[in-house]
Amino acid sequence: MPTKTDPPIPQGKAEGYPSAQWLYDELMQHIEPDLLTDQIAHADEKYAGESDEDRAARYERYTIAFMAFEDALVGFEERLRDDVTMWRMEMEAYVRAVNANEEQAKMQSIEQALDDTAPQK
């Protein structure tokens, strides 16, 4: 658990992206609420006076929670990668369709211009 001499939990994030803290808390809230960022700092108070046996059991629970978190993170990354790949493919198909429509309109314009300048019979 953090102590008074521990550095503060980082709050930064990359511009335009959710922070690592947000993602951590988003996944961990379904696994072990004690390990949420805003809860970790208060664990010493919450568990003051717990027995060594209870503390060992809690730490074992935390170990299992961190393993479950890792599995959840891998699943999140896979779903995100799949979603982004599908989105890119949809955007690529859209751009190709727009381009095809523009090319078709140009061809029709050229054909019309040729028809307009062709000698009348």
N, CA, C and O atoms as CSV, one atom per row, in Angstrom:
chain,resi,resn,atom,element,x,y,z
A,1,MET,N,N,0.823,-1.177,0.000
A,1,MET,CA,C,0.000,0.000,0.000
A,1,MET,C,C,0.874,1.249,0.000
A,1,MET,O,O,1.965,1.236,0.569
A,2,PRO,N,N,0.414,2.321,-0.625
A,2,PRO,CA,C,1.211,3.544,-0.654
A,2,PRO,C,C,1.437,4.080,0.762
A,2,PRO,O,O,0.592,3.943,1.646
A,3,THR,N,N,2.571,4.676,0.935
A,3,THR,CA,C,2.875,5.329,2.208
A,3,THR,C,C,2.993,6.821,1.958
A,3,THR,O,O,2.925,7.276,0.816
A,4,LYS,N,N,3.167,7.567,3.016
A,4,LYS,CA,C,3.284,9.021,2.870
A,4,LYS,C,C,4.523,9.426,2.084
A,4,LYS,O,O,4.577,10.531,1.544
A,5,THR,N,N,5.521,8.542,2.013
A,5,THR,CA,C,6.747,8.867,1.278
A,5,THR,C,C,6.711,8.401,-0.169
A,5,THR,O,O,7.617,8.713,-0.943
A,6,ASP,N,N,5.662,7.650,-0.546
A,6,ASP,CA,C,5.549,7.210,-1.935
A,6,ASP,C,C,5.247,8.400,-2.834
A,6,ASP,O,O,4.589,9.350,-2.408
A,7,PRO,N,N,5.724,8.354,-4.079
A,7,PRO,CA,C,5.379,9.442,-5.004
A,7,PRO,C,C,3.885,9.401,-5.305
A,7,PRO,O,O,3.253,8.354,-5.162
A,8,PRO,N,N,3.321,10.523,-5.717
A,8,PRO,CA,C,1.889,10.525,-6.043
A,8,PRO,C,C,1.617,9.653,-7.259
A,8,PRO,O,O,2.485,9.446,-8.106
A,9,ILE,N,N,0.407,9.153,-7.323
A,9,ILE,CA,C,0.001,8.354,-8.477
A,9,ILE,C,C,-0.049,9.269,-9.689
A,9,ILE,O,O,-0.665,10.332,-9.622
A,10,PRO,N,N,0.584,8.886,-10.803
A,10,PRO,CA,C,0.603,9.750,-11.990
A,10,PRO,C,C,-0.803,10.046,-12.493
A,10,PRO,O,O,-1.687,9.192,-12.431
A,11,GLN,N,N,-0.999,11.246,-12.984
A,11,GLN,CA,C,-2.305,11.670,-13.469
A,11,GLN,C,C,-2.291,11.998,-14.962
A,11,GLN,O,O,-3.340,12.296,-15.534
A,12,GLY,N,N,-1.138,11.950,-15.591
A,12,GLY,CA,C,-1.022,12.391,-16.976
A,12,GLY,C,C,-1.685,11.457,-17.965
A,12,GLY,O,O,-2.025,10.319,-17.641
A,13,LYS,N,N,-1.862,11.955,-19.171
A,13,LYS,CA,C,-2.386,11.135,-20.255
A,13,LYS,C,C,-1.870,11.680,-21.573
A,13,LYS,O,O,-1.504,12.850,-21.683
A,14,ALA,N,N,-1.850,10.820,-22.556
A,14,ALA,CA,C,-1.461,11.243,-23.896
A,14,ALA,C,C,-2.588,12.102,-24.469
A,14,ALA,O,O,-3.765,11.822,-24.241
A,15,GLU,N,N,-2.232,13.118,-25.192
A,15,GLU,CA,C,-3.204,14.039,-25.775
A,15,GLU,C,C,-4.203,13.278,-26.651
A,15,GLU,O,O,-3.807,12.549,-27.560
A,16,GLY,N,N,-5.480,13.448,-26.376
A,16,GLY,CA,C,-6.515,12.849,-27.196
A,16,GLY,C,C,-6.858,11.413,-26.852
A,16,GLY,O,O,-7.711,10.821,-27.514
A,17,TYR,N,N,-6.231,10.835,-25.850
A,17,TYR,CA,C,-6.494,9.447,-25.480
A,17,TYR,C,C,-6.877,9.383,-24.011
A,17,TYR,O,O,-6.448,10.223,-23.221
A,18,PRO,N,N,-7.692,8.380,-23.633
A,18,PRO,CA,C,-7.959,8.204,-22.208
A,18,PRO,C,C,-6.648,7.907,-21.481
A,18,PRO,O,O,-5.710,7.372,-22.071
A,19,SER,N,N,-6.595,8.251,-20.220
A,19,SER,CA,C,-5.370,8.022,-19.461
A,19,SER,C,C,-5.240,6.547,-19.085
A,19,SER,O,O,-6.217,5.798,-19.084
A,20,ALA,N,N,-4.022,6.157,-18.769
A,20,ALA,CA,C,-3.771,4.800,-18.283
A,20,ALA,C,C,-4.540,4.579,-16.987
A,20,ALA,O,O,-5.055,3.488,-16.742
A,21,GLN,N,N,-4.616,5.610,-16.166
A,21,GLN,CA,C,-5.362,5.506,-14.909
A,21,GLN,C,C,-6.834,5.212,-15.199
A,21,GLN,O,O,-7.438,4.357,-14.552
A,22,TRP,N,N,-7.401,5.912,-16.159
A,22,TRP,CA,C,-8.804,5.676,-16.510
A,22,TRP,C,C,-9.006,4.231,-16.938
A,22,TRP,O,O,-9.939,3.574,-16.477
A,23,LEU,N,N,-8.143,3.728,-17.816
A,23,LEU,CA,C,-8.285,2.359,-18.295
A,23,LEU,C,C,-8.109,1.359,-17.158
A,23,LEU,O,O,-8.877,0.404,-17.041
A,24,TYR,N,N,-7.102,1.577,-16.325
A,24,TYR,CA,C,-6.867,0.705,-15.182
A,24,TYR,C,C,-8.125,0.643,-14.307
A,24,TYR,O,O,-8.605,-0.441,-13.978
A,25,ASP,N,N,-8.650,1.808,-13.937
A,25,ASP,CA,C,-9.831,1.841,-13.068
A,25,ASP,C,C,-11.059,1.256,-13.758
A,25,ASP,O,O,-11.870,0.578,-13.126
A,26,GLU,N,N,-11.189,1.516,-15.036
A,26,GLU,CA,C,-12.338,0.997,-15.787
A,26,GLU,C,C,-12.359,-0.532,-15.768
A,26,GLU,O,O,-13.417,-1.137,-15.596
A,27,LEU,N,N,-11.209,-1.145,-15.942
A,27,LEU,CA,C,-11.138,-2.608,-15.917
A,27,LEU,C,C,-11.178,-3.147,-14.490
A,27,LEU,O,O,-11.867,-4.131,-14.222
A,28,MET,N,N,-10.451,-2.519,-13.578
A,28,MET,CA,C,-10.322,-3.039,-12.217
A,28,MET,C,C,-11.613,-2.931,-11.419
A,28,MET,O,O,-11.831,-3.718,-10.498
A,29,GLN,N,N,-12.475,-1.973,-11.752
A,29,GLN,CA,C,-13.710,-1.818,-10.979
A,29,GLN,C,C,-14.576,-3.071,-11.017
A,29,GLN,O,O,-15.379,-3.295,-10.111
A,30,HIS,N,N,-14.426,-3.879,-12.042
A,30,HIS,CA,C,-15.206,-5.107,-12.168
A,30,HIS,C,C,-14.486,-6.303,-11.549
A,30,HIS,O,O,-15.053,-7.392,-11.457
A,31,ILE,N,N,-13.260,-6.104,-11.133
A,31,ILE,CA,C,-12.440,-7.203,-10.625
A,31,ILE,C,C,-12.243,-7.092,-9.110
A,31,ILE,O,O,-12.593,-8.005,-8.363
A,32,GLU,N,N,-11.685,-5.974,-8.671
A,32,GLU,CA,C,-11.385,-5.780,-7.235
A,32,GLU,C,C,-11.439,-4.297,-6.906
A,32,GLU,O,O,-10.449,-3.588,-7.090
A,33,PRO,N,N,-12.582,-3.818,-6.422
A,33,PRO,CA,C,-12.732,-2.392,-6.120
A,33,PRO,C,C,-11.698,-1.849,-5.128
A,33,PRO,O,O,-11.387,-0.659,-5.171
A,34,ASP,N,N,-11.161,-2.683,-4.244
A,34,ASP,CA,C,-10.118,-2.218,-3.326
A,34,ASP,C,C,-8.896,-1.680,-4.068
A,34,ASP,O,O,-8.150,-0.862,-3.530
A,35,LEU,N,N,-8.694,-2.139,-5.296
A,35,LEU,CA,C,-7.489,-1.774,-6.039
A,35,LEU,C,C,-7.705,-0.609,-6.996
A,35,LEU,O,O,-6.828,-0.301,-7.804
A,36,LEU,N,N,-8.862,0.041,-6.914
A,36,LEU,CA,C,-9.073,1.239,-7.725
A,36,LEU,C,C,-8.125,2.333,-7.249
A,36,LEU,O,O,-7.769,2.388,-6.072
A,37,THR,N,N,-7.730,3.183,-8.150
A,37,THR,CA,C,-6.749,4.221,-7.858
A,37,THR,C,C,-7.117,5.045,-6.631
A,37,THR,O,O,-6.261,5.331,-5.793
A,38,ASP,N,N,-8.382,5.424,-6.523
A,38,ASP,CA,C,-8.771,6.272,-5.393
A,38,ASP,C,C,-8.943,5.492,-4.094
A,38,ASP,O,O,-9.102,6.096,-3.033
A,39,GLN,N,N,-8.915,4.179,-4.156
A,39,GLN,CA,C,-9.070,3.357,-2.957
A,39,GLN,C,C,-7.731,2.896,-2.370
A,39,GLN,O,O,-7.611,2.707,-1.160
A,40,ILE,N,N,-6.748,2.721,-3.220
A,40,ILE,CA,C,-5.456,2.193,-2.774
A,40,ILE,C,C,-4.854,3.068,-1.678
A,40,ILE,O,O,-4.307,2.552,-0.704
A,41,ALA,N,N,-4.949,4.359,-1.827
A,41,ALA,CA,C,-4.351,5.281,-0.856
A,41,ALA,C,C,-4.999,5.183,0.527
A,41,ALA,O,O,-4.408,5.628,1.511
A,42,HIS,N,N,-6.181,4.618,0.617
A,42,HIS,CA,C,-6.905,4.542,1.884
A,42,HIS,C,C,-6.920,3.133,2.473
A,42,HIS,O,O,-7.584,2.896,3.482
A,43,ALA,N,N,-6.215,2.218,1.871
A,43,ALA,CA,C,-6.245,0.829,2.339
A,43,ALA,C,C,-5.717,0.684,3.759
A,43,ALA,O,O,-6.257,-0.099,4.541
A,44,ASP,N,N,-4.667,1.431,4.104
A,44,ASP,CA,C,-4.113,1.325,5.461
A,44,ASP,C,C,-5.166,1.693,6.505
A,44,ASP,O,O,-5.261,1.051,7.551
A,45,GLU,N,N,-5.946,2.716,6.221
A,45,GLU,CA,C,-7.013,3.114,7.146
A,45,GLU,C,C,-8.132,2.078,7.159
A,45,GLU,O,O,-8.613,1.688,8.223
A,46,LYS,N,N,-8.538,1.641,5.988
A,46,LYS,CA,C,-9.648,0.706,5.864
A,46,LYS,C,C,-9.347,-0.617,6.558
A,46,LYS,O,O,-10.227,-1.221,7.172
A,47,TYR,N,N,-8.102,-1.059,6.456
A,47,TYR,CA,C,-7.750,-2.370,7.008
A,47,TYR,C,C,-6.891,-2.277,8.264
A,47,TYR,O,O,-6.203,-3.236,8.614
A,48,ALA,N,N,-6.921,-1.145,8.937
A,48,ALA,CA,C,-6.166,-0.993,10.193
A,48,ALA,C,C,-6.664,-2.042,11.187
A,48,ALA,O,O,-7.867,-2.227,11.371
A,49,GLY,N,N,-5.727,-2.709,11.808
A,49,GLY,CA,C,-6.078,-3.695,12.822
A,49,GLY,C,C,-6.442,-5.067,12.292
A,49,GLY,O,O,-6.836,-5.937,13.068
A,50,GLU,N,N,-6.320,-5.286,10.990
A,50,GLU,CA,C,-6.650,-6.623,10.493
A,50,GLU,C,C,-5.561,-7.604,10.930
A,50,GLU,O,O,-4.409,-7.224,11.139
A,51,SER,N,N,-5.943,-8.837,11.059
A,51,SER,CA,C,-4.987,-9.856,11.500
A,51,SER,C,C,-4.020,-10.181,10.372
A,51,SER,O,O,-4.286,-9.904,9.203
A,52,ASP,N,N,-2.892,-10.774,10.747
A,52,ASP,CA,C,-1.916,-11.202,9.736
A,52,ASP,C,C,-2.547,-12.189,8.765
A,52,ASP,O,O,-2.266,-12.163,7.567
A,53,GLU,N,N,-3.389,-13.046,9.284
A,53,GLU,CA,C,-4.067,-14.042,8.438
A,53,GLU,C,C,-4.998,-13.359,7.437
A,53,GLU,O,O,-5.020,-13.710,6.257
A,54,ASP,N,N,-5.761,-12.386,7.917
A,54,ASP,CA,C,-6.666,-11.651,7.024
A,54,ASP,C,C,-5.879,-10.850,5.989
A,54,ASP,O,O,-6.272,-10.756,4.826
A,55,ARG,N,N,-4.770,-10.278,6.430
A,55,ARG,CA,C,-3.935,-9.502,5.508
A,55,ARG,C,C,-3.352,-10.404,4.418
A,55,ARG,O,O,-3.334,-10.027,3.246
A,56,ALA,N,N,-2.886,-11.562,4.788
A,56,ALA,CA,C,-2.340,-12.510,3.811
A,56,ALA,C,C,-3.427,-12.936,2.825
A,56,ALA,O,O,-3.168,-13.054,1.627
A,57,ALA,N,N,-4.629,-13.162,3.319
A,57,ALA,CA,C,-5.742,-13.549,2.440
A,57,ALA,C,C,-6.084,-12.413,1.490
A,57,ALA,O,O,-6.376,-12.645,0.317
A,58,ARG,N,N,-6.046,-11.185,1.996
A,58,ARG,CA,C,-6.338,-10.021,1.146
A,58,ARG,C,C,-5.276,-9.876,0.059
A,58,ARG,O,O,-5.604,-9.638,-1.103
A,59,TYR,N,N,-4.017,-10.016,0.430
A,59,TYR,CA,C,-2.948,-9.919,-0.565
A,59,TYR,C,C,-3.033,-11.038,-1.590
A,59,TYR,O,O,-2.710,-10.827,-2.759
A,60,GLU,N,N,-3.456,-12.206,-1.179
A,60,GLU,CA,C,-3.667,-13.306,-2.136
A,60,GLU,C,C,-4.795,-12.927,-3.104
A,60,GLU,O,O,-4.702,-13.163,-4.308
A,61,ARG,N,N,-5.857,-12.338,-2.554
A,61,ARG,CA,C,-6.967,-11.873,-3.396
A,61,ARG,C,C,-6.477,-10.819,-4.381
A,61,ARG,O,O,-6.897,-10.812,-5.538
A,62,TYR,N,N,-5.589,-9.926,-3.933
A,62,TYR,CA,C,-5.040,-8.896,-4.799
A,62,TYR,C,C,-4.182,-9.517,-5.899
A,62,TYR,O,O,-4.234,-9.080,-7.048
A,63,THR,N,N,-3.404,-10.521,-5.554
A,63,THR,CA,C,-2.573,-11.201,-6.558
A,63,THR,C,C,-3.453,-11.799,-7.655
A,63,THR,O,O,-3.154,-11.673,-8.843
A,64,ILE,N,N,-4.524,-12.441,-7.248
A,64,ILE,CA,C,-5.463,-13.026,-8.214
A,64,ILE,C,C,-6.129,-11.922,-9.035
A,64,ILE,O,O,-6.345,-12.075,-10.238
A,65,ALA,N,N,-6.451,-10.809,-8.373
A,65,ALA,CA,C,-7.081,-9.686,-9.074
A,65,ALA,C,C,-6.156,-9.117,-10.152
A,65,ALA,O,O,-6.604,-8.794,-11.252
A,66,PHE,N,N,-4.871,-8.996,-9.834
A,66,PHE,CA,C,-3.943,-8.462,-10.833
A,66,PHE,C,C,-3.780,-9.421,-12.011
A,66,PHE,O,O,-3.588,-8.974,-13.142
A,67,MET,N,N,-3.853,-10.715,-11.770
A,67,MET,CA,C,-3.811,-11.674,-12.884
A,67,MET,C,C,-5.078,-11.548,-13.729
A,67,MET,O,O,-5.014,-11.586,-14.957
A,68,ALA,N,N,-6.228,-11.399,-13.070
A,68,ALA,CA,C,-7.483,-11.212,-13.804
A,68,ALA,C,C,-7.453,-9.902,-14.585
A,68,ALA,O,O,-7.963,-9.825,-15.703
A,69,PHE,N,N,-6.851,-8.871,-13.986
A,69,PHE,CA,C,-6.714,-7.588,-14.673
A,69,PHE,C,C,-5.908,-7.768,-15.951
A,69,PHE,O,O,-6.286,-7.244,-16.999
A,70,GLU,N,N,-4.813,-8.496,-15.878
A,70,GLU,CA,C,-3.971,-8.717,-17.061
A,70,GLU,C,C,-4.772,-9.401,-18.172
A,70,GLU,O,O,-4.667,-9.027,-19.340
A,71,ASP,N,N,-5.572,-10.406,-17.800
A,71,ASP,CA,C,-6.430,-11.075,-18.790
A,71,ASP,C,C,-7.445,-10.094,-19.384
A,71,ASP,O,O,-7.678,-10.090,-20.593
A,72,ALA,N,N,-8.043,-9.267,-18.529
A,72,ALA,CA,C,-9.022,-8.281,-19.006
A,72,ALA,C,C,-8.368,-7.278,-19.945
A,72,ALA,O,O,-8.960,-6.886,-20.951
A,73,LEU,N,N,-7.151,-6.864,-19.620
A,73,LEU,CA,C,-6.437,-5.904,-20.459
A,73,LEU,C,C,-6.124,-6.503,-21.825
A,73,LEU,O,O,-6.279,-5.833,-22.846
A,74,VAL,N,N,-5.691,-7.742,-21.850
A,74,VAL,CA,C,-5.406,-8.410,-23.122
A,74,VAL,C,C,-6.684,-8.492,-23.955
A,74,VAL,O,O,-6.666,-8.220,-25.155
A,75,GLY,N,N,-7.787,-8.864,-23.318
A,75,GLY,CA,C,-9.067,-8.921,-24.034
A,75,GLY,C,C,-9.489,-7.566,-24.562
A,75,GLY,O,O,-9.976,-7.456,-25.687
A,76,PHE,N,N,-9.302,-6.529,-23.751
A,76,PHE,CA,C,-9.626,-5.163,-24.178
A,76,PHE,C,C,-8.784,-4.772,-25.379
A,76,PHE,O,O,-9.307,-4.238,-26.358
A,77,GLU,N,N,-7.483,-5.034,-25.315
A,77,GLU,CA,C,-6.590,-4.683,-26.418
A,77,GLU,C,C,-6.985,-5.411,-27.697
A,77,GLU,O,O,-6.952,-4.823,-28.778
A,78,GLU,N,N,-7.357,-6.684,-27.587
A,78,GLU,CA,C,-7.761,-7.442,-28.772
A,78,GLU,C,C,-9.041,-6.885,-29.372
A,78,GLU,O,O,-9.139,-6.719,-30.588
A,79,ARG,N,N,-10.035,-6.592,-28.514
A,79,ARG,CA,C,-11.290,-6.027,-29.026
A,79,ARG,C,C,-11.055,-4.663,-29.654
A,79,ARG,O,O,-11.613,-4.356,-30.707
A,80,LEU,N,N,-10.227,-3.843,-29.009
A,80,LEU,CA,C,-9.933,-2.523,-29.555
A,80,LEU,C,C,-9.238,-2.640,-30.904
A,80,LEU,O,O,-9.594,-1.933,-31.847
A,81,ARG,N,N,-8.254,-3.522,-31.007
A,81,ARG,CA,C,-7.543,-3.717,-32.276
A,81,ARG,C,C,-8.520,-4.177,-33.362
A,81,ARG,O,O,-8.478,-3.683,-34.489
A,82,ASP,N,N,-9.402,-5.128,-33.019
A,82,ASP,CA,C,-10.388,-5.601,-33.992
A,82,ASP,C,C,-11.331,-4.476,-34.414
A,82,ASP,O,O,-11.631,-4.321,-35.598
A,83,ASP,N,N,-11.797,-3.690,-33.437
A,83,ASP,CA,C,-12.707,-2.581,-33.752
A,83,ASP,C,C,-12.039,-1.544,-34.646
A,83,ASP,O,O,-12.647,-1.057,-35.599
A,84,VAL,N,N,-10.795,-1.208,-34.338
A,84,VAL,CA,C,-10.077,-0.218,-35.135
A,84,VAL,C,C,-9.825,-0.744,-36.542
A,84,VAL,O,O,-9.959,-0.004,-37.517
A,85,THR,N,N,-9.463,-2.016,-36.649
A,85,THR,CA,C,-9.236,-2.619,-37.965
A,85,THR,C,C,-10.523,-2.598,-38.789
A,85,THR,O,O,-10.496,-2.274,-39.976
A,86,MET,N,N,-11.646,-2.943,-38.161
A,86,MET,CA,C,-12.929,-2.937,-38.875
A,86,MET,C,C,-13.285,-1.511,-39.294
A,86,MET,O,O,-13.754,-1.293,-40.411
A,87,TRP,N,N,-13.068,-0.553,-38.414
A,87,TRP,CA,C,-13.363,0.849,-38.735
A,87,TRP,C,C,-12.515,1.310,-39.921
A,87,TRP,O,O,-13.025,1.962,-40.833
A,88,ARG,N,N,-11.223,0.972,-39.912
A,88,ARG,CA,C,-10.343,1.356,-41.014
A,88,ARG,C,C,-10.835,0.749,-42.317
A,88,ARG,O,O,-10.836,1.419,-43.349
A,89,MET,N,N,-11.253,-0.512,-42.282
A,89,MET,CA,C,-11.739,-1.166,-43.496
A,89,MET,C,C,-13.021,-0.492,-44.010
A,89,MET,O,O,-13.199,-0.327,-45.217
A,90,GLU,N,N,-13.900,-0.110,-43.092
A,90,GLU,CA,C,-15.132,0.582,-43.490
A,90,GLU,C,C,-14.818,1.943,-44.104
A,90,GLU,O,O,-15.433,2.334,-45.096
A,91,MET,N,N,-13.874,2.658,-43.526
A,91,MET,CA,C,-13.496,3.965,-44.065
A,91,MET,C,C,-12.825,3.810,-45.428
A,91,MET,O,O,-13.053,4.617,-46.329
A,92,GLU,N,N,-12.007,2.787,-45.579
A,92,GLU,CA,C,-11.356,2.546,-46.863
A,92,GLU,C,C,-12.394,2.226,-47.937
A,92,GLU,O,O,-12.302,2.723,-49.060
A,93,ALA,N,N,-13.387,1.390,-47.592
A,93,ALA,CA,C,-14.452,1.057,-48.545
A,93,ALA,C,C,-15.255,2.306,-48.908
A,93,ALA,O,O,-15.640,2.485,-50.063
A,94,TYR,N,N,-15.502,3.160,-47.931
A,94,TYR,CA,C,-16.231,4.399,-48.183
A,94,TYR,C,C,-15.458,5.300,-49.147
A,94,TYR,O,O,-16.022,5.825,-50.106
A,95,VAL,N,N,-14.166,5.471,-48.883
A,95,VAL,CA,C,-13.338,6.326,-49.740
A,95,VAL,C,C,-13.302,5.768,-51.159
A,95,VAL,O,O,-13.375,6.521,-52.130
A,96,ARG,N,N,-13.189,4.451,-51.276
A,96,ARG,CA,C,-13.181,3.846,-52.622
A,96,ARG,C,C,-14.505,4.069,-53.337
A,96,ARG,O,O,-14.530,4.335,-54.539
A,97,ALA,N,N,-15.607,3.960,-52.597
A,97,ALA,CA,C,-16.925,4.168,-53.212
A,97,ALA,C,C,-17.082,5.619,-53.663
A,97,ALA,O,O,-17.591,5.884,-54.752
A,98,VAL,N,N,-16.646,6.550,-52.829
A,98,VAL,CA,C,-16.718,7.972,-53.202
A,98,VAL,C,C,-15.852,8.217,-54.434
A,98,VAL,O,O,-16.268,8.908,-55.364
A,99,ASN,N,N,-14.662,7.657,-54.439
A,99,ASN,CA,C,-13.761,7.827,-55.569
A,99,ASN,C,C,-14.370,7.227,-56.838
A,99,ASN,O,O,-14.288,7.825,-57.910
A,100,ALA,N,N,-14.973,6.056,-56.716
A,100,ALA,CA,C,-15.601,5.421,-57.880
A,100,ALA,C,C,-16.746,6.284,-58.411
A,100,ALA,O,O,-16.910,6.421,-59.623
A,101,ASN,N,N,-17.535,6.863,-57.510
A,101,ASN,CA,C,-18.633,7.732,-57.931
A,101,ASN,C,C,-18.104,8.973,-58.648
A,101,ASN,O,O,-18.666,9.403,-59.655
A,102,GLU,N,N,-17.017,9.546,-58.122
A,102,GLU,CA,C,-16.421,10.717,-58.765
A,102,GLU,C,C,-15.886,10.356,-60.144
A,102,GLU,O,O,-16.062,11.111,-61.100
A,103,GLU,N,N,-15.239,9.214,-60.245
A,103,GLU,CA,C,-14.704,8.776,-61.544
A,103,GLU,C,C,-15.841,8.525,-62.533
A,103,GLU,O,O,-15.736,8.877,-63.708
A,104,GLN,N,N,-16.922,7.918,-62.057
A,104,GLN,CA,C,-18.064,7.659,-62.933
A,104,GLN,C,C,-18.671,8.980,-63.412
A,104,GLN,O,O,-19.032,9.109,-64.582
A,105,ALA,N,N,-18.782,9.948,-62.522
A,105,ALA,CA,C,-19.328,11.249,-62.906
A,105,ALA,C,C,-18.433,11.924,-63.940
A,105,ALA,O,O,-18.940,12.537,-64.879
A,106,LYS,N,N,-17.109,11.824,-63.789
A,106,LYS,CA,C,-16.183,12.397,-64.771
A,106,LYS,C,C,-16.359,11.722,-66.127
A,106,LYS,O,O,-16.385,12.395,-67.158
A,107,MET,N,N,-16.478,10.397,-66.130
A,107,MET,CA,C,-16.635,9.665,-67.396
A,107,MET,C,C,-17.935,10.072,-68.086
A,107,MET,O,O,-17.969,10.253,-69.303
A,108,GLN,N,N,-18.999,10.212,-67.303
A,108,GLN,CA,C,-20.269,10.625,-67.890
A,108,GLN,C,C,-20.165,12.031,-68.466
A,108,GLN,O,O,-20.738,12.325,-69.515
A,109,SER,N,N,-19.435,12.890,-67.778
A,109,SER,CA,C,-19.245,14.253,-68.258
A,109,SER,C,C,-18.465,14.249,-69.576
A,109,SER,O,O,-18.805,14.979,-70.508
A,110,ILE,N,N,-17.427,13.428,-69.646
A,110,ILE,CA,C,-16.627,13.319,-70.872
A,110,ILE,C,C,-17.479,12.757,-72.003
A,110,ILE,O,O,-17.443,13.259,-73.126
A,111,GLU,N,N,-18.247,11.711,-71.698
A,111,GLU,CA,C,-19.111,11.109,-72.728
A,111,GLU,C,C,-20.138,12.120,-73.226
A,111,GLU,O,O,-20.406,12.211,-74.424
A,112,GLN,N,N,-20.713,12.883,-72.284
A,112,GLN,CA,C,-21.697,13.896,-72.673
A,112,GLN,C,C,-21.047,14.963,-73.557
A,112,GLN,O,O,-21.639,15.394,-74.546
A,113,ALA,N,N,-19.830,15.390,-73.200
A,113,ALA,CA,C,-19.123,16.395,-73.989
A,113,ALA,C,C,-18.840,15.861,-75.383
A,113,ALA,O,O,-18.968,16.593,-76.365
A,114,LEU,N,N,-18.459,14.599,-75.481
A,114,LEU,CA,C,-18.212,13.998,-76.795
A,114,LEU,C,C,-19.487,13.915,-77.608
A,114,LEU,O,O,-19.496,14.193,-78.807
A,115,ASP,N,N,-20.570,13.527,-76.936
A,115,ASP,CA,C,-21.859,13.452,-77.626
A,115,ASP,C,C,-22.296,14.832,-78.130
A,115,ASP,O,O,-22.852,14.960,-79.221
A,116,ASP,N,N,-22.033,15.864,-77.313
A,116,ASP,CA,C,-22.434,17.217,-77.677
A,116,ASP,C,C,-21.643,17.749,-78.879
A,116,ASP,O,O,-22.157,18.563,-79.646
A,117,THR,N,N,-20.389,17.288,-79.045
A,117,THR,CA,C,-19.572,17.790,-80.140
A,117,THR,C,C,-19.607,16.874,-81.357
A,117,THR,O,O,-19.048,17.211,-82.401
A,118,ALA,N,N,-20.245,15.741,-81.234
A,118,ALA,CA,C,-20.333,14.822,-82.383
A,118,ALA,C,C,-21.260,15.407,-83.431
A,118,ALA,O,O,-22.253,16.053,-83.097
A,119,PRO,N,N,-20.932,15.179,-84.725
A,119,PRO,CA,C,-21.812,15.699,-85.796
A,119,PRO,C,C,-23.195,15.045,-85.704
A,119,PRO,O,O,-23.311,13.848,-85.443
A,120,GLN,N,N,-24.204,15.824,-85.916
A,120,GLN,CA,C,-25.579,15.341,-85.885
A,120,GLN,C,C,-25.907,14.677,-87.209
A,120,GLN,O,O,-25.505,15.177,-88.259
A,121,LYS,N,N,-26.603,13.604,-87.187
A,121,LYS,CA,C,-26.980,12.907,-88.414
A,121,LYS,C,C,-28.333,13.306,-88.874
A,121,LYS,O,O,-28.808,12.813,-89.897
